[in-house]
Amino acid sequence: MAGTQSKADTLRRVSKEKDVRESNIIAAKAVADAVRTSLGPRGMDKMIQDHNGEVLITNDGATILSKMKCFHPAAKMMQELSKAQDIEAGDGTTSVVVLAGSILDSTRNLLAKGIHPTVIAESFLTATQKAEEILESVAVPIDLSNREALIHAATTSLSSKVVSGDSQILAPIAVDATLQVIDPQTATNVDINENIRVVQQVGGTVEDTELVNGLVFTKVSSNGPTNVENAKIG
């Protein structure tokens, strides 16, 4: 009787583990499928309405994921994955989520064949190391002092965005803004959210976009001074 009870407990535990894994895969794949159709130059725009009733139209993966209200832990991890990619590279936020969703979906067949999850995880790590070797062998080094190469890279990253038609205006502005907050000789990364501010104004067009070297105040004082000479700060 004790042996039968132990066997039943083991079966319930294994069944529960399978249910948890399946739940995680489904949640992650649902997030990936939500942004999959927005990937690439032919990607479709998404219309998002927040709790305040404001409507946003975009095909940027990071923006779409940041507006999603996810409660499942696996879905939240996909959001964090996109945020990490945005901070580290500034591009590929949709690609990493779609790729992660596809990898997780492919594990279903491996799990169905009885392969242990640890073996699958170790195999993916081995594949990651090989992929890094291949990417490094074909990668083209970028010199931060080469402004034209940086503008070309920025233009390429904008090709799948809504503003792709205005990339010739926005790409140089983005590059110049970034170069002003880093040291090209020593910098390897930059937090644009911390050092560069984007101010939006109603009524203008993309052609009115300009780079301001200094501070921009979104509101003008109605009674205070508008011009101060020899001002002391601090």
Backbone as CSV, one residue per row, in Angstrom:
resi,resn,N_x,N_y,N_z,CA_x,CA_y,CA_z,C_x,C_y,C_z
1,MET,0.830,-1.203,0.000,0.000,0.000,0.000,0.870,1.260,0.000
2,ALA,1.972,1.227,0.793,2.866,2.381,0.868,3.535,2.620,-0.477
3,GLY,3.914,1.500,-1.153,4.549,1.638,-2.459,3.615,2.237,-3.490
4,THR,2.350,1.816,-3.430,1.355,2.354,-4.371,1.134,3.843,-4.142
5,GLN,1.067,4.253,-2.848,0.879,5.662,-2.516,2.057,6.504,-2.989
6,SER,3.267,5.964,-2.785,4.472,6.683,-3.213,4.495,6.860,-4.729
7,LYS,4.095,5.810,-5.441,4.070,5.887,-6.899,3.050,6.916,-7.378
8,ALA,1.886,6.946,-6.689,0.860,7.916,-7.064,1.346,9.343,-6.816
9,ASP,2.050,9.563,-5.694,2.591,10.897,-5.404,3.615,11.316,-6.455
10,THR,4.425,10.373,-6.872,5.438,10.664,-7.893,4.786,11.051,-9.216
11,LEU,3.733,10.326,-9.596,3.034,10.630,-10.846,2.381,12.007,-10.795
12,ARG,1.803,12.347,-9.625,1.187,13.664,-9.485,2.239,14.771,-9.570
13,ARG,3.412,14.523,-8.973,4.476,15.531,-9.000,4.988,15.728,-10.423
14,VAL,5.194,14.654,-11.151,5.661,14.745,-12.540,4.625,15.443,-13.412
15,SER,3.329,15.097,-13.178,2.262,15.735,-13.945,2.203,17.228,-13.665
16,LYS,2.412,17.624,-12.401,2.389,19.040,-12.042,3.554,19.782,-12.685
17,GLU,4.722,19.157,-12.710,5.890,19.785,-13.337,5.638,20.013,-14.821
18,LYS,5.008,19.041,-15.479,4.701,19.187,-16.901,3.706,20.315,-17.132
19,ASP,2.720,20.421,-16.237,1.721,21.488,-16.369,2.359,22.862,-16.213
20,VAL,3.299,22.984,-15.276,3.978,24.264,-15.045,4.806,24.648,-16.260
21,ARG,5.557,23.689,-16.794,6.366,23.969,-17.981,5.496,24.351,-19.167
22,GLU,4.396,23.631,-19.344,3.494,23.924,-20.452,2.879,25.323,-20.289
23,SER,2.541,25.678,-19.061,1.973,26.995,-18.798,2.972,28.102,-19.117
24,ASN,4.226,27.889,-18.741,5.265,28.880,-19.019,5.483,29.050,-20.521
25,ILE,5.502,27.942,-21.239,5.713,27.994,-22.689,4.556,28.713,-23.374
26,ILE,3.338,28.396,-22.971,2.158,29.026,-23.584,2.153,30.534,-23.344
27,ALA,2.479,30.954,-22.107,2.474,32.382,-21.776,3.540,33.135,-22.562
28,ALA,4.744,32.565,-22.622,5.826,33.219,-23.348,5.529,33.285,-24.841
29,LYS,4.976,32.210,-25.383,4.654,32.175,-26.811,3.539,33.162,-27.142
30,ALA,2.604,33.361,-26.223,1.523,34.318,-26.452,2.076,35.734,-26.593
31,VAL,3.065,36.083,-25.764,3.692,37.400,-25.864,4.452,37.527,-27.181
32,ALA,5.182,36.468,-27.552,5.942,36.495,-28.804,5.011,36.627,-30.007
33,ASP,3.885,35.915,-29.982,2.938,35.992,-31.097,2.304,37.372,-31.207
34,ALA,2.190,38.073,-30.078,1.569,39.394,-30.090,2.406,40.417,-30.850
35,VAL,3.720,40.233,-30.847,4.607,41.193,-31.522,5.218,40.619,-32.804
36,ARG,4.958,39.354,-33.086,5.579,38.708,-34.250,5.216,39.426,-35.552
37,THR,3.953,39.809,-35.704,3.504,40.412,-36.961,3.994,41.852,-37.137
38,SER,4.635,42.420,-36.113,5.177,43.773,-36.239,6.657,43.749,-36.601
39,LEU,7.221,42.574,-36.822,8.650,42.436,-37.084,8.964,42.676,-38.552
40,GLY,10.054,43.398,-38.794,10.550,43.569,-40.161,9.993,44.792,-40.867
41,PRO,10.551,45.106,-42.055,10.101,46.283,-42.821,8.630,46.221,-43.210
42,ARG,8.080,45.012,-43.343,6.666,44.854,-43.691,5.804,44.589,-42.461
43,GLY,6.367,44.811,-41.301,5.620,44.581,-40.070,4.430,45.504,-39.942
44,MET,3.380,44.998,-39.366,2.152,45.771,-39.206,2.178,46.570,-37.901
45,ASP,1.540,47.733,-37.939,1.443,48.568,-36.742,0.387,48.011,-35.790
46,LYS,0.598,48.266,-34.522,-0.355,47.856,-33.489,-1.022,49.100,-32.902
47,MET,-2.314,49.012,-32.677,-3.042,50.096,-32.023,-3.267,49.712,-30.565
48,ILE,-2.718,50.504,-29.676,-2.775,50.203,-28.244,-3.528,51.312,-27.532
49,GLN,-4.475,50.920,-26.693,-5.232,51.879,-25.901,-4.968,51.618,-24.423
50,ASP,-4.506,52.645,-23.719,-4.203,52.464,-22.305,-5.441,52.726,-21.450
51,HIS,-5.274,52.658,-20.131,-6.414,52.793,-19.225,-6.972,54.210,-19.203
52,ASN,-6.187,55.178,-19.695,-6.671,56.555,-19.759,-7.415,56.858,-21.053
53,GLY,-7.480,55.872,-21.947,-8.162,56.070,-23.210,-7.276,56.588,-24.327
54,GLU,-5.993,56.851,-24.034,-5.082,57.336,-25.056,-4.713,56.196,-26.009
55,VAL,-4.678,56.508,-27.281,-4.402,55.508,-28.307,-2.997,55.741,-28.870
56,LEU,-2.236,54.669,-28.954,-0.879,54.720,-29.493,-0.766,53.741,-30.642
57,ILE,-0.227,54.197,-31.767,-0.012,53.341,-32.935,1.483,53.200,-33.157
58,THR,2.004,51.993,-33.088,3.431,51.757,-33.242,3.683,50.315,-33.662
59,ASN,4.875,50.072,-34.228,5.302,48.709,-34.514,6.627,48.406,-33.811
60,ASP,6.972,49.261,-32.855,8.189,49.054,-32.072,7.924,48.032,-30.979
61,GLY,8.687,46.958,-30.999,8.465,45.866,-30.056,8.590,46.289,-28.609
62,ALA,9.594,47.114,-28.296,9.794,47.544,-26.911,8.610,48.368,-26.417
63,THR,8.083,49.220,-27.297,6.936,50.053,-26.908,5.695,49.198,-26.691
64,ILE,5.461,48.260,-27.606,4.287,47.387,-27.494,4.343,46.585,-26.199
65,LEU,5.494,46.004,-25.915,5.628,45.165,-24.726,5.538,45.983,-23.443
66,SER,6.051,47.212,-23.475,5.988,48.047,-22.269,4.555,48.461,-21.936
67,LYS,3.680,48.488,-22.946,2.289,48.866,-22.730,1.407,47.678,-22.355
68,MET,1.930,46.466,-22.515,1.142,45.276,-22.206,1.091,45.052,-20.699
69,LYS,-0.064,44.645,-20.218,-0.240,44.315,-18.804,-0.149,42.802,-18.643
70,CYS,1.016,42.337,-18.249,1.249,40.900,-18.112,1.293,40.529,-16.631
71,PHE,0.683,39.398,-16.307,0.653,38.928,-14.928,1.393,37.603,-14.755
72,HIS,1.500,36.829,-15.829,2.203,35.550,-15.740,3.710,35.799,-15.636
73,PRO,4.405,35.095,-14.754,5.852,35.306,-14.581,6.647,35.128,-15.879
74,ALA,6.291,34.128,-16.681,7.005,33.898,-17.936,6.784,35.050,-18.908
75,ALA,5.567,35.579,-18.938,5.268,36.721,-19.806,6.040,37.956,-19.347
76,LYS,6.141,38.145,-18.040,6.906,39.279,-17.519,8.384,39.145,-17.863
77,MET,8.897,37.924,-17.880,10.294,37.702,-18.255,10.535,38.090,-19.708
78,MET,9.558,37.866,-20.569,9.686,38.271,-21.966,9.742,39.793,-22.076
79,GLN,8.970,40.481,-21.238,9.034,41.936,-21.210,10.401,42.416,-20.741
80,GLU,10.932,41.783,-19.718,12.249,42.159,-19.206,13.330,41.863,-20.242
81,LEU,13.142,40.788,-21.003,14.088,40.455,-22.066,14.153,41.574,-23.099
82,SER,12.991,42.087,-23.476,12.934,43.183,-24.442,13.577,44.447,-23.879
83,LYS,13.333,44.735,-22.601,13.931,45.913,-21.970,15.453,45.799,-21.944
84,ALA,15.954,44.608,-21.600,17.404,44.404,-21.544,18.036,44.595,-22.916
85,GLN,17.372,44.086,-23.954,17.877,44.253,-25.315,17.869,45.721,-25.725
86,ASP,16.836,46.448,-25.322,16.736,47.865,-25.663,17.849,48.657,-24.998
87,ILE,18.161,48.334,-23.750,19.219,49.043,-23.026,20.592,48.689,-23.586
88,GLU,20.792,47.420,-23.892,22.108,46.954,-24.323,22.422,47.333,-25.762
89,ALA,21.456,47.172,-26.664,21.725,47.383,-28.092,20.892,48.499,-28.701
90,GLY,19.744,48.814,-28.097,18.896,49.847,-28.672,18.120,49.394,-29.893
91,ASP,18.205,48.130,-30.235,17.505,47.604,-31.409,17.307,46.111,-31.204
92,GLY,16.456,45.511,-32.025,16.235,44.071,-31.926,15.328,43.666,-30.793
93,THR,14.534,44.606,-30.284,13.666,44.297,-29.153,12.563,43.311,-29.529
94,THR,12.099,43.385,-30.769,11.079,42.439,-31.232,11.709,41.101,-31.573
95,SER,12.879,41.144,-32.193,13.542,39.914,-32.650,13.857,38.974,-31.497
96,VAL,14.353,39.534,-30.376,14.735,38.657,-29.263,13.513,37.975,-28.652
97,VAL,12.391,38.683,-28.613,11.171,38.099,-28.046,10.630,37.014,-28.965
98,VAL,10.616,37.289,-30.273,10.139,36.297,-31.230,11.049,35.070,-31.224
99,LEU,12.362,35.302,-31.161,13.313,34.192,-31.133,13.150,33.360,-29.866
100,ALA,12.993,34.037,-28.718,12.796,33.310,-27.456,11.506,32.506,-27.486
101,GLY,10.449,33.083,-28.058,9.185,32.351,-28.157,9.300,31.128,-29.041
102,SER,10.039,31.241,-30.144,10.221,30.108,-31.049,11.056,29.007,-30.403
103,ILE,12.087,29.416,-29.659,12.930,28.425,-28.977,12.120,27.666,-27.927
104,LEU,11.328,28.405,-27.158,10.510,27.745,-26.143,9.479,26.824,-26.784
105,ASP,8.929,27.253,-27.906,7.944,26.415,-28.595,8.580,25.136,-29.116
106,SER,9.833,25.246,-29.559,10.531,24.055,-30.072,10.852,23.053,-28.972
107,THR,10.900,23.529,-27.721,11.189,22.603,-26.626,10.021,21.656,-26.353
108,ARG,8.856,21.999,-26.850,7.707,21.109,-26.639,7.976,19.725,-27.222
109,ASN,8.487,19.698,-28.463,8.766,18.409,-29.105,9.855,17.645,-28.375
110,LEU,10.846,18.394,-27.859,11.935,17.737,-27.131,11.428,17.159,-25.811
111,LEU,10.584,17.915,-25.126,10.017,17.419,-23.873,9.089,16.235,-24.121
112,ALA,8.363,16.284,-25.244,7.448,15.185,-25.568,8.207,13.892,-25.838
113,LYS,9.466,14.022,-26.279,10.294,12.835,-26.536,10.934,12.287,-25.270
114,GLY,10.695,12.959,-24.156,11.220,12.469,-22.884,12.594,12.999,-22.532
115,ILE,13.080,13.988,-23.267,14.391,14.566,-22.966,14.276,15.444,-21.725
116,HIS,15.206,15.306,-20.808,15.148,16.034,-19.551,15.371,17.530,-19.791
117,PRO,14.638,18.395,-19.069,14.804,19.846,-19.256,16.237,20.335,-19.054
118,THR,16.976,19.705,-18.128,18.363,20.110,-17.904,19.211,19.867,-19.145
119,VAL,19.000,18.745,-19.802,19.751,18.420,-21.024,19.418,19.431,-22.128
120,ILE,18.133,19.806,-22.217,17.711,20.784,-23.229,18.375,22.126,-22.959
121,ALA,18.386,22.555,-21.700,18.983,23.845,-21.346,20.474,23.861,-21.652
122,GLU,21.185,22.767,-21.309,22.615,22.689,-21.587,22.892,22.700,-23.086
123,SER,22.018,22.078,-23.855,22.182,22.064,-25.312,22.006,23.458,-25.901
124,PHE,21.041,24.199,-25.362,20.842,25.570,-25.829,22.049,26.445,-25.490
125,LEU,22.650,26.237,-24.338,23.846,26.994,-23.965,25.002,26.695,-24.921
126,THR,25.147,25.421,-25.288,26.181,25.046,-26.255,25.917,25.690,-27.612
127,ALA,24.653,25.686,-28.022,24.291,26.316,-29.296,24.539,27.827,-29.247
128,THR,24.315,28.449,-28.077,24.555,29.884,-27.929,26.029,30.216,-28.121
129,GLN,26.894,29.406,-27.536,28.336,29.632,-27.685,28.772,29.517,-29.143
130,LYS,28.226,28.542,-29.842,28.561,28.368,-31.261,28.019,29.536,-32.084
131,ALA,26.817,29.989,-31.757,26.226,31.121,-32.480,27.054,32.389,-32.282
132,GLU,27.565,32.591,-31.058,28.405,33.760,-30.794,29.687,33.707,-31.610
133,GLU,30.273,32.506,-31.733,31.489,32.363,-32.535,31.229,32.721,-33.989
134,ILE,30.097,32.266,-34.529,29.768,32.552,-35.929,29.516,34.042,-36.130
135,LEU,28.765,34.656,-35.205,28.463,36.080,-35.327,29.721,36.939,-35.235
136,GLU,30.623,36.576,-34.317,31.863,37.339,-34.182,32.745,37.205,-35.412
137,SER,32.671,36.055,-36.099,33.501,35.845,-37.286,33.021,36.670,-38.483
138,VAL,31.735,37.008,-38.524,31.185,37.770,-39.658,30.899,39.227,-39.288
139,ALA,31.095,39.593,-38.023,30.792,40.949,-37.577,31.780,41.951,-38.162
140,VAL,31.299,43.157,-38.400,32.136,44.244,-38.913,32.371,45.236,-37.772
141,PRO,33.613,45.429,-37.335,33.886,46.356,-36.230,33.456,47.784,-36.586
142,ILE,32.948,48.496,-35.585,32.484,49.879,-35.781,33.407,50.824,-35.023
143,ASP,33.863,51.839,-35.711,34.694,52.865,-35.093,33.788,54.039,-34.713
144,LEU,33.736,54.375,-33.430,32.845,55.434,-32.965,33.228,56.801,-33.510
145,SER,34.425,56.926,-34.045,34.821,58.198,-34.639,34.392,58.300,-36.098
146,ASN,33.889,57.194,-36.652,33.408,57.178,-38.034,31.922,57.527,-38.041
147,ARG,31.616,58.805,-38.190,30.225,59.277,-38.099,29.356,58.703,-39.205
148,GLU,29.879,58.585,-40.407,29.084,58.099,-41.535,28.661,56.650,-41.326
149,ALA,29.555,55.825,-40.774,29.217,54.422,-40.518,28.134,54.313,-39.450
150,LEU,28.208,55.180,-38.446,27.198,55.178,-37.388,25.838,55.617,-37.929
151,ILE,25.845,56.613,-38.808,24.586,57.073,-39.407,23.979,55.968,-40.266
152,HIS,24.821,55.234,-40.983,24.325,54.122,-41.807,23.694,53.048,-40.928
153,ALA,24.323,52.744,-39.782,23.773,51.741,-38.867,22.449,52.222,-38.271
154,ALA,22.383,53.507,-37.918,21.141,54.060,-37.355,20.028,54.057,-38.395
155,THR,20.380,54.354,-39.640,19.380,54.341,-40.715,18.823,52.942,-40.921
156,THR,19.690,51.945,-40.833,19.250,50.557,-40.986,18.279,50.161,-39.885
157,SER,18.564,50.562,-38.653,17.685,50.204,-37.523,16.336,50.910,-37.615
158,LEU,16.277,52.019,-38.344,15.011,52.748,-38.489,14.189,52.247,-39.668
159,SER,14.750,51.321,-40.450,14.067,50.878,-41.670,12.749,50.170,-41.393
160,SER,12.600,49.598,-40.207,11.367,48.878,-39.876,10.425,49.699,-39.013
161,LYS,10.745,50.970,-38.789,9.926,51.826,-37.935,8.963,52.650,-38.781
162,VAL,7.999,53.245,-38.087,7.016,54.085,-38.763,7.690,55.280,-39.431
163,VAL,8.772,55.765,-38.833,9.463,56.946,-39.344,10.580,56.587,-40.317
164,SER,10.510,55.407,-40.925,11.568,54.977,-41.837,11.763,55.952,-42.989
165,GLY,10.673,56.591,-43.436,10.778,57.538,-44.541,11.536,58.796,-44.181
166,ASP,11.674,59.056,-42.878,12.393,60.247,-42.423,13.718,59.880,-41.761
167,SER,14.230,58.696,-42.063,15.474,58.237,-41.436,16.656,59.129,-41.788
168,GLN,16.629,59.777,-42.962,17.733,60.652,-43.347,17.808,61.884,-42.453
169,ILE,16.695,62.230,-41.818,16.685,63.362,-40.888,16.990,62.907,-39.471
170,LEU,16.365,61.800,-39.054,16.465,61.359,-37.666,17.774,60.651,-37.356
171,ALA,18.314,59.895,-38.307,19.539,59.132,-38.044,20.714,60.035,-37.678
172,PRO,21.010,61.101,-38.443,22.116,61.983,-38.038,21.889,62.644,-36.683
173,ILE,20.636,62.998,-36.383,20.332,63.617,-35.090,20.610,62.634,-33.957
174,ALA,20.187,61.376,-34.137,20.403,60.358,-33.106,21.890,60.114,-32.883
175,VAL,22.645,60.041,-33.976,24.090,59.793,-33.860,24.793,60.962,-33.185
176,ASP,24.478,62.184,-33.617,25.132,63.363,-33.030,24.798,63.502,-31.556
177,ALA,23.554,63.218,-31.189,23.156,63.312,-29.783,23.920,62.298,-28.934
178,THR,24.074,61.098,-29.465,24.784,60.055,-28.723,26.264,60.379,-28.582
179,LEU,26.874,60.875,-29.647,28.307,61.186,-29.601,28.617,62.321,-28.629
180,GLN,27.635,63.164,-28.337,27.869,64.290,-27.442,27.829,63.898,-25.969
181,VAL,27.294,62.725,-25.657,27.199,62.320,-24.246,28.156,61.183,-23.907
182,ILE,29.043,60.833,-24.841,30.021,59.784,-24.581,31.401,60.253,-25.004
183,ASP,32.400,59.494,-24.597,33.767,59.702,-25.074,34.047,58.629,-26.131
184,PRO,34.082,58.981,-27.415,34.253,57.979,-28.479,35.511,57.129,-28.335
185,GLN,36.499,57.633,-27.591,37.754,56.904,-27.463,37.677,55.769,-26.447
186,THR,36.790,55.898,-25.464,36.744,54.902,-24.391,35.379,54.251,-24.208
187,ALA,34.317,54.861,-24.727,32.963,54.364,-24.476,32.706,53.042,-25.190
188,THR,32.024,52.155,-24.511,31.583,50.886,-25.104,30.067,50.740,-25.055
189,ASN,29.417,51.611,-24.268,27.964,51.552,-24.146,27.466,52.913,-23.674
190,VAL,26.168,53.162,-23.868,25.593,54.434,-23.436,24.140,54.207,-23.046
191,ASP,23.743,54.834,-21.950,22.350,54.778,-21.502,21.657,56.026,-22.029
192,ILE,21.003,55.889,-23.181,20.382,57.055,-23.809,19.190,57.562,-23.004
193,ASN,18.550,56.686,-22.242,17.406,57.114,-21.435,17.836,58.042,-20.307
194,GLU,19.076,57.904,-19.875,19.581,58.706,-18.769,20.209,60.009,-19.253
195,ASN,20.833,59.985,-20.429,21.631,61.126,-20.881,21.004,61.931,-22.016
196,ILE,20.003,61.379,-22.682,19.378,62.072,-23.807,17.877,62.146,-23.552
197,ARG,17.330,63.329,-23.723,15.895,63.515,-23.484,15.199,63.859,-24.794
198,VAL,14.074,63.210,-25.046,13.271,63.486,-26.228,12.039,64.259,-25.784
199,VAL,11.888,65.465,-26.301,10.767,66.332,-25.957,9.806,66.383,-27.135
200,GLN,8.561,66.066,-26.893,7.549,66.061,-27.946,6.686,67.313,-27.849
201,GLN,6.405,67.903,-29.004,5.561,69.089,-29.059,4.455,68.871,-30.084
202,VAL,3.232,69.254,-29.735,2.093,69.077,-30.619,2.094,70.171,-31.694
203,GLY,1.764,69.770,-32.924,1.610,70.746,-33.994,2.705,70.741,-35.026
204,GLY,3.834,70.128,-34.731,4.938,70.103,-35.683,4.946,68.829,-36.500
205,THR,5.953,68.696,-37.360,6.153,67.510,-38.178,7.534,66.940,-37.905
206,VAL,7.811,65.801,-38.508,9.123,65.171,-38.304,10.232,66.083,-38.816
207,GLU,9.943,66.833,-39.897,10.950,67.728,-40.457,11.357,68.835,-39.486
208,ASP,10.531,69.100,-38.482,10.835,70.146,-37.502,11.737,69.642,-36.377
209,THR,12.072,68.354,-36.390,12.911,67.784,-35.342,14.303,68.393,-35.393
210,GLU,14.821,68.758,-34.239,16.161,69.338,-34.180,16.859,68.902,-32.901
211,LEU,18.182,68.967,-32.943,19.008,68.617,-31.798,19.394,69.899,-31.070
212,VAL,19.065,69.963,-29.785,19.366,71.135,-28.969,20.507,70.800,-28.028
213,ASN,21.567,71.572,-28.098,22.723,71.355,-27.225,22.496,72.103,-25.920
214,GLY,21.902,71.439,-24.955,21.616,72.081,-23.685,20.319,71.578,-23.097
215,LEU,19.625,72.431,-22.401,18.382,72.068,-21.735,17.186,72.576,-22.529
216,VAL,16.109,71.808,-22.505,14.871,72.208,-23.162,13.762,72.208,-22.123
217,PHE,13.086,73.326,-21.993,11.968,73.441,-21.064,10.669,73.318,-21.848
218,THR,9.838,72.384,-21.444,8.600,72.141,-22.174,7.545,73.206,-21.920
219,LYS,7.680,73.951,-20.819,6.704,74.996,-20.489,7.420,76.329,-20.292
220,VAL,6.779,77.374,-20.746,7.348,78.714,-20.624,6.702,79.427,-19.439
221,SER,7.525,80.062,-18.633,7.013,80.794,-17.473,6.242,82.026,-17.945
222,SER,5.070,82.239,-17.354,4.233,83.364,-17.764,4.634,84.666,-17.068
223,ASN,5.172,84.562,-15.850,5.506,85.770,-15.093,6.994,85.899,-14.797
224,GLY,7.709,84.811,-14.866,9.123,84.828,-14.521,9.995,85.371,-15.637
225,PRO,11.293,85.501,-15.366,12.226,86.027,-16.386,12.398,85.032,-17.530
226,THR,12.624,85.556,-18.718,12.858,84.721,-19.904,14.306,84.760,-20.344
227,ASN,15.072,85.697,-19.807,16.475,85.799,-20.183,17.279,86.310,-19.003
228,VAL,18.332,85.574,-18.634,19.178,85.951,-17.497,20.613,85.945,-17.972
229,GLU,21.317,87.068,-17.773,22.713,87.168,-18.178,23.617,86.951,-16.980
230,ASN,24.735,86.251,-17.236,25.736,85.956,-16.188,25.093,85.245,-14.996
231,ALA,24.228,84.303,-15.293,23.533,83.570,-14.226,24.508,82.649,-13.496
232,LYS,24.311,82.511,-12.198,25.119,81.611,-11.370,24.265,80.424,-10.961
233,ILE,24.763,79.248,-11.244,24.038,78.012,-10.939,24.800,77.244,-9.893
234,GLY,24.112,76.799,-8.846,24.754,76.000,-7.825,24.921,76.739,-6.511
